[in-house]
Amino acid sequence: MRAQRAGQTDDLDPAPGRAYPHPSPAPVEIGKGYVTTGDPPRGLVRATTLTAKERRDNFDFLCDAVDKTYACFELKSIDWPAVRERYEKQLDTVETAEEFYRLLFRLINELKDTHSWLQEERPALGKGPELALDLFEGNPFVTGVASNSEAARAGVQPGAEILTVDGLTFAARVEQLRLSLPACSSEQAFERAACQALLLGESGSTVTVKLRSPDGQSATVTLKRNANPTRRAALAPPCELTRQRCVHFGRLPSGFGYIWIESFNGREEIADEFDRALEELRGAPGLILDVRENTGGFGTAQPRMVGRFLKERTLVCVGYIKNGPGHQDLQRHETWFEPSGPWQYAGPVALLINDVTGSASDLFVCCLRSTGRVVTIGSTTHGNLSGVAAYAVLPCGLVVRISNGYITDAKGKPIEGHGTEPQMPVALTIADFLKHRDPVLEKAVIVLKEKRG
């Protein structure tokens, strides 16, 4: 999932007892707070007033908890003592509890970890004009304009490139948004998230946007922020789909099977849906699996799903989990999947990925790619595969999720912070989008035809 927050759960363990042997949930006390690898407490109410000493005590507790619990310091070359010192200097300028929590929010963002966050701390980014935005080849574009909206009346068209926002370039606006957006494990994923928030601000306020229309003409418009942000619609495949809750499928004009795994927000029922899709497409000469825009969920169903393509027991990933207070105290565990289901699909398989593909979806890509059974096509995945967590329960009642493990592929390449690079890179351009053309899917069809001979 993309940056799951308060009230949500995340279970990346692909097979309990394999990649991640869940540690004892007994809390590890630090000062007056504690750290637990079990479920965090519910119903805590964080303090709304804190003295300077209380702020200092909670700050020290959290810094110590992160230091002893976080798994990816070495992986990401994070100098935590230097980070702590920098934020400690800012602590003296904080006067209220809310300012203090915002400081801790930015402190945890320094981990650049999609799976580390402050529970119940999700900054309100406000409203925006009635436009849908997305990033294409590193630049922000308008992908949709609400009919009869102020933007439509001002002549804004889908395909217009955003040049500046209130006088700021996209790069400058991204830097500004780092203070308010939750961190992502990779820069490409953060820029995509920043694009969604590019025009947001206080409801009822205005934003001045300089655009370049598809015909190359530049114009500046001032628009009122009065709508919730929207994302571009996904490109529809050129076939009728049988829709289920999470897994949809159909047969392309080429005869190849197409399975769109929209989400992993479920348990074994996702494997059941996948089994149904495979059964219906059993005779297809090749399969295309699509996990683009899939932000993740749970890894419970993945042994069964990946096992449908295996001939023998196969190493699919390696997990590293904290087993001591030092930054290098990590225990290694291998995860092996076995053939599953009444039969295994033996034809060629293409797997479509992009920079939103993350968390449990990143795990699915990692495991399938490690088997050697698929060719990956598209763009590099999000790269948020830190996975399991510990929870620091601060004396003030704040709960902070801290990643205390990460996963590599079978060859030892970390996914966290890097993502899985496609074997065949294909970029979706704004021109493709406006023409409803999907070059990634088109490439997959070509690849499968070549593999079929």
Salt bridges, closest charged atoms under 4 A:
ASP10 OD2 - HIS115 NE2 2.79
ASP10 OD2 - ARG401 NH2 3.97
ASP11 OD2 - ARG267 NH1 3.24
ASP13 OD2 - HIS22 NE2 2.95
ASP57 OD2 - LYS53 NZ 2.78
ASP60 OD1 - ARG84 NH2 3.35
ASP64 OD1 - ARG84 NH1 2.69
ASP67 OD1 - HIS327 NE2 2.80
GLU88 OE2 - ARG56 NH1 2.77
ASP92 OD1 - ARG56 NH2 3.52
GLU98 OE2 - ARG46 NH2 3.75
GLU110 OE2 - ARG86 NH1 3.20
ASP113 OD2 - LYS76 NZ 3.92
GLU121 OE1 - ARG46 NH1 3.01
GLU121 OE2 - ARG102 NH1 3.31
ASP134 OD1 - ARG192 NE 2.55
ASP134 OD2 - ARG232 NE 2.56
GLU161 OE1 - ARG212 NH2 2.90
ASP166 OD2 - ARG225 NH2 3.84
GLU175 OE2 - ARG178 NE 3.01
GLU187 OE2 - ARG178 NH2 2.60
GLU262 OE1 - HIS248 NE2 2.76
GLU268 OE1 - ARG304 NH1 2.93
GLU269 OE2 - ARG245 NH2 3.36
ASP272 OD1 - ARG304 NH2 2.79
ASP275 OD2 - ARG304 NH2 2.73
ASP275 OD1 - ARG308 NH1 2.75
GLU279 OE2 - ARG282 NH1 3.74
ASP290 OD2 - ARG292 NH2 2.86
GLU293 OE2 - ARG192 NH2 3.04
GLU293 OE1 - ARG231 NH2 2.88
GLU293 OE2 - ARG232 NH2 3.50
GLU334 OE2 - ARG332 NH1 3.04
GLU338 OE2 - ARG313 NE 3.77
ASP355 OD1 - ARG192 NH1 2.51
GLU416 OE2 - LYS76 NZ 2.65
ASP432 OD1 - ARG437 NH1 2.67
ASP438 OD2 - ARG292 NH2 2.81
GLU442 OE1 - ARG437 NH2 3.03
